[in-house]
Amino acid sequence: MKSNSIKFYLFGDSICFGQLVNAYKTWASNLAVDLGKVDEYGVPFVVQNAGVNGDTTRQALQRMHYDVTSHGPDFMMIQFGMNDCNYWADDQNLPRVSPNSFVANLEEIVERAIAFGVRHCFLNTNHPSLKGSFSHYSGITYDDSNARYNQLIRDAHERMTATGKPVTLIDMEKIWLDQLAQPAATELESLLLEDGIHLSEEGHALYTNHLIPKVIEKLIEISELEAD
């Protein structure tokens, strides 16, 4: 029986959830609006945001079935890393989730999604922060760690696509760095909240302007391939 909707699930942390910003001004909300204009699938898109503030990939795996896969999503966007890469003072200079565990968790999230019928996954890297001058006891800054985990995301994507898994990378870190390098670029301070990590309304707008077109382009491409 043909479904009466296409389910697109966002699975991530506070960057996905949209912490401390009006819900209707987040990139996730804008994605829902713009997917409502995509008619190539013959039925409307239903977008659900399963982002949770402070979540790591370890915590995400524990809630994945209840929050995401049990609902039978067709597409899924994965946005984790900014909590995984963080160092807490009482963790003996270790990141909340080790690099090896982070990669394994990401790959398991994708594998479980596909096993439950997700047709395609979108995997995002994370934007830079204003924490580049604050080092942990180990001498590593938050931005150093964030950049390292972004590269782990890229590497994981490359491995997964090499084995035929339906995953598209949206490299938000590269997009932000490219935009910030433009002569008339908005300052990074304007794109983030006072905490130097979470997106301001302008930051959400930057995600909206660059992430959403890539998603829609890929969805239309998939629709055309499935129609052949």
PyMOL commands that set and color helices and strands:
alter all, ss='L'
color gray80, all
select helices_A, chain A and resi 14-17+23-25+27-35+57-67+69-71+89-91+99-115+142-162+172-180+188-191+201-227
alter helices_A, ss='H'
color red, helices_A
select strands_A, chain A and resi 6-12+45-49+75-79+120-124+167-170
alter strands_A, ss='S'
color yellow, strands_A
deselect
rebuild
show_as cartoon
